[in-house]
Amino acid sequence: MTNLLSFFTTVGDVFTNLFSSMGFMSEDAYWGNYVMILISFVLFYLAIVKKFEPLLLLPIAFGMLLINIPGAEKVLWGVYPEGVAHDYANVEESSRGLLWYLYYGVDKVIYPPLIFLGIGAMTDFGPLIANPKSMLIGAAAQLGVFVTFAGAALVGFWTGYFTLQEAAAIGMIGGADGPTAIYVAKKLADNLLPAIAIAAYSYMALIPSIQKPLMRLCTTKKERAIKMTQLRTVSKTEKILFPIIVTVAVGIVLPDAIPLLGMLMLGNLFKESGVCDRLSTQAQNGLMNTLTIFLGVAVGCKAKASTFLDPSTLIIIVLGVVAFSMGTIGGLLMAKLMNKLSGGKINPLIGSAGVSAVPMAARVSEDVGRETDPSNHLLMQAMGPNVAGVIASALAAGVLLACFG
């Protein structure tokens, strides 16, 4: 009889422990977790159905889903000692989970430069080399970075939500470059990383919707119909020397930009040298794909309800629209000025491609140009400002890090 009673007591304890370990019974569970899970479903919809930047939006959404399942954080991330601030470094070593280790590459800013390595291996700087003036458009498109920085700084002054360092990180959304925005956010505003990353990638996916109305507003039909001359052929020697010269020049002037720009140029040198096909292929494919998964999940796992559901997140989302709009307008205005100075030889539509979203922004320039004249092809001319925007966004990041890092 005693043995039977002991058996039922043991079984009862097992089911009690099982019930108490369920997520909805967790002491960490509150309404915010379920709101964040719903937000992750919205991101799933945008990535899968609307195909908005699915390669990163999908893993970000799944990371967000994982970390907000009640009770899952302690298993996937780790346990914080009693009374200790919930900072990455404070997780007990014996309890560190999968997401803690994946986030190591973000915490030590390893993933973004390595992703730039892959981007460099996929990029053709030929259009920029053939038309170096395109760099002026890429630089002008960084207007979105600095206008948004100023706006976030003013909001911080009035409301106390953002420091200057956080405002600088928010400004990088205007570079239209996800890895750069993540890199700067981790350096200057780790607490805002999820909101900045999600805003950056969401608006990058919406570039056609944001840019096309602004392009029509800022240009005339006559300007949109301008046909540009074909770019000259760039020699192999020029393509090999370009990444080396840029790395040396930028490294001497702005060392803070080298982690991103240096990896970008190394990847491009793999591609253009013609002697590192295996390295170039690996950087473009296996390495890039693996890092994209790790970066997306790691960023998503920081979007916890306790930090993400905050008025500052909504402000960042609004500032993100300003950032992309001002970047587009800056590039368009520079291209219009260059058109005037050239006697009408430059189609201002290529100015919108000065943001760093490669090659999407260049394709938008092509699409709007062909709406006016189906025989007008601007893609190659727009690629110059587009790849210039990649370099310019890395330089803008270097400037902000030098000033506020």
Order of alpha helices (4+ residues) and beta strands (2+ residues): alpha-alpha-alpha-alpha-alpha-alpha-alpha-alpha-alpha-alpha-alpha-alpha-alpha-alpha-alpha-alpha-alpha-alpha-alpha-alpha-alpha-alpha
